[in-house]
Amino acid sequence: MMTINLENFIKINRKLMKQQLSYLSDIFLFLFSIILVIILLLPYPTTAAQQTTHIEPSEHIALRLDVLSSDILHGTAGEFVKIEGKITNLSPSSSDKNNGSGIAYISIVDTKEKIPVDLEDWSVEKGLYIPFIESGHSLPLEWNVRLVKAGSYSVTIIFNTNDDPKLPPIASTRIDMEVAQKHNLNPGNILPIAFGVPAVLIGLSGILNYIRGRKTGIYS
């Protein structure tokens, strides 16, 4: 009788253990499913490149800026230099929405001070409006820049297209510009005094000598 009860007890325990294991397994699967769902719903970390606005390439941004001036320009403060370039419409066809229209301008940056300069005194024409560029053709760009201050500068040609205000501007390669200090040969405008005063004194001395000579009979 004791043996039968023991066997029944063992069977009952085994059955209970199986039920508990099954219950724990169900709980584990349930928790695993919840965690998996949470992981799938979480946003993936994005890089800086992924966060920026992506612009699909299209025909209306097929423009190219080329610099025709030398990569390095040298000049002296007070002089004028010419910045030359060209813009090309690389689109296979032109239309009202894709005609290469926009404004081209130059940007000058003081590379030592790390600040842009005010173009009010540097350039006569700030921006060049381009109403139309035929497909496959180029237009020349030109600015006469007055070298105001000695220093090291970088010049870039920039074009803002009218096709889409969301498009970033197009930039050319950089031009390095070295401006030397102007050597003033007439500081304080003293050259007229430096040459004029001796000339006046020499003239007066000559007049006095002539008067004395007339009195003494030398120039009689």
Long-range contacts (C-beta under 8 A, 24 or more apart in sequence): 53-166, 55-166, 55-167, 55-168, 59-91, 59-92, 59-93, 59-98, 60-91, 60-97, 60-98, 60-161, 60-163, 60-164, 60-167, 61-161, 61-163, 61-164, 61-167, 61-170, 62-89, 62-90, 62-91, 63-87, 63-88, 63-89, 63-90, 63-91, 63-100, 63-133, 63-159, 63-161, 63-170, 64-88, 64-90, 64-170, 65-104, 65-157, 65-158, 65-159, 65-170, 65-171, 65-172, 66-172, 67-157, 67-172, 67-173, 67-175, 68-140, 69-175, 70-175, 71-173, 71-175, 71-176, 72-175, 72-176, 72-177, 72-178, 73-155, 73-175, 73-176, 73-177, 73-178, 74-177, 74-178, 74-180, 75-147, 75-177, 75-178, 75-179, 75-180, 76-147, 76-179, 76-180, 76-181, 76-182, 77-147, 77-148, 77-149, 77-150, 77-179, 77-180, 77-181, 77-182, 78-146, 78-147, 78-182, 79-146, 79-147, 80-144, 80-145, 80-146, 80-147, 81-144, 81-145, 81-147, 81-177, 82-142, 82-143, 82-144, 82-145, 83-142, 83-143, 83-144, 83-145, 83-155, 83-157, 83-175, 84-140, 84-141, 84-142, 85-140, 85-141, 85-142, 85-157, 85-172, 86-138, 86-139, 86-140, 86-141, 87-130, 87-133, 87-138, 87-139, 87-141, 87-159, 88-133, 88-136, 88-137, 88-138, 89-133, 89-134, 89-135, 89-136, 89-137, 89-138, 90-136, 91-135, 92-135, 93-135, 94-132, 94-133, 94-134, 94-135, 97-163, 98-163, 99-131, 99-132, 99-133, 99-163, 100-130, 100-132, 100-133, 100-134, 100-161, 101-130, 101-131, 101-132, 101-133, 101-161, 101-162, 101-163, 102-129, 102-130, 102-159, 102-160, 102-161, 102-162, 102-163, 103-127, 103-128, 103-129, 103-130, 103-159, 103-160, 103-162, 104-128, 104-130, 104-141, 104-157, 104-158, 104-159, 105-157, 105-158, 105-159, 105-160, 106-143, 106-145, 106-155, 106-156, 106-157, 106-158, 107-155, 107-156, 107-158, 108-145, 108-153, 108-154, 108-155, 108-177, 109-153, 109-154, 109-156, 110-151, 110-152, 110-153, 111-151, 111-152, 111-153, 111-154, 111-176, 112-151, 112-152, 113-151, 117-148, 117-153, 121-146, 121-148, 122-146, 122-147, 122-148, 130-159, 147-177, 147-179, 149-179, 150-179, 150-180, 150-181, 150-182, 151-179, 152-176, 152-177, 152-178, 152-179, 153-177, 153-178, 153-179
